[in-house]
């Protein structure tokens, strides 16, 4: 094998590993969000994570392990509301049960 083939193979392997780790992290974030919503008895209609440049009520996050979601939910009393939630803590990330909600006006 020539050197170029080995480098290309290693780059392909690194790309596959990075993409897999990112996909697993997205699954973990989604599960944490849905677990939180279920604990609040919210029926989630729609949710998303903001892009990097999008404004949210939580402009400074203390840790990369904390996650922000925008969501629309049906509350236990039947009303629909949309808002933002910051999940996790700076130290334990999504393993923490901490959550801060900011409702849209």
C-alpha positions in Angstrom: 0.0 0.0 0.0 1.2 3.4 -0.6 1.3 6.2 1.9 -1.6 8.2 0.4 -4.0 5.2 0.7 -3.1 4.8 4.4 -3.7 8.5 5.1 -7.0 8.4 3.2 -8.1 5.3 5.1 -7.3 6.9 8.4 -9.1 10.1 7.5 -12.2 8.1 6.5 -12.1 6.2 9.8 -11.7 9.4 11.8 -14.7 10.9 10.0 -16.8 7.9 10.6 -15.9 7.9 14.3 -16.6 11.6 14.7 -20.0 11.3 12.9 -21.0 8.4 15.1 -20.1 10.2 18.3 -22.0 13.2 17.2 -25.1 11.1 16.3 -24.9 9.4 19.7 -24.7 12.8 21.5 -27.8 14.0 19.6 -29.7 10.9 20.7 -28.6 11.5 24.3 -29.8 15.1 24.1 -33.1 14.2 22.6 -33.7 11.5 25.3 -32.9 13.9 28.1 -35.3 16.5 26.7 -38.1 14.0 26.3 -37.5 12.6 29.7 -37.7 16.1 31.2 -40.9 16.9 29.3 -42.5 13.6 30.5 -41.6 14.5 34.1 -43.5 17.8 33.7 -46.5 16.0 32.1 -46.0 18.1 28.9 -47.1 16.6 25.6 -44.5 17.9 23.2 -45.9 19.1 19.8 -42.6 20.4 18.4 -39.1 20.9 19.5 -35.7 21.9 18.1 -32.3 23.1 19.2 -31.3 26.6 18.2 -28.4 27.2 15.8 -25.3 28.8 17.1 -26.2 32.3 16.0 -29.9 32.2 17.1 -30.8 34.3 20.2 -32.3 32.5 23.1 -33.1 33.6 26.7 -30.0 31.7 27.8 -27.2 33.5 25.9 -24.4 32.3 28.2 -24.3 28.7 29.1 -21.8 27.7 31.7 -21.0 24.3 30.2 -21.1 22.6 26.8 -22.8 19.8 28.7 -25.9 22.0 29.1 -28.4 22.0 26.3 -31.0 24.5 25.1 -34.3 23.5 23.3 -37.1 25.6 22.0 -40.4 23.7 22.2 -44.2 23.8 21.9 -46.1 21.7 24.3 -49.6 21.0 25.5 -49.6 21.5 29.3 -51.5 19.2 31.7 -54.4 21.7 31.8 -54.8 21.5 28.0 -53.3 24.9 27.1 -50.5 25.1 24.5 -47.4 27.1 25.2 -44.1 27.5 23.6 -40.8 28.4 25.3 -37.2 27.6 25.9 -35.6 25.1 28.3 -32.0 24.9 29.5 -31.3 21.4 30.6 -28.5 20.2 32.8 -25.9 21.7 35.1 -22.4 23.0 34.5 -20.9 20.1 36.4 -23.0 17.1 35.7 -24.5 18.1 32.4 -27.5 16.2 31.2 -27.2 13.7 34.1 -28.5 16.5 36.3 -32.2 17.0 36.6 -31.9 20.8 36.6 -34.0 22.7 34.1 -34.8 26.4 33.6 -37.8 27.3 31.5 -38.5 30.7 29.9 -41.9 30.9 28.2 -42.5 32.9 25.0 -44.8 35.8 25.5 
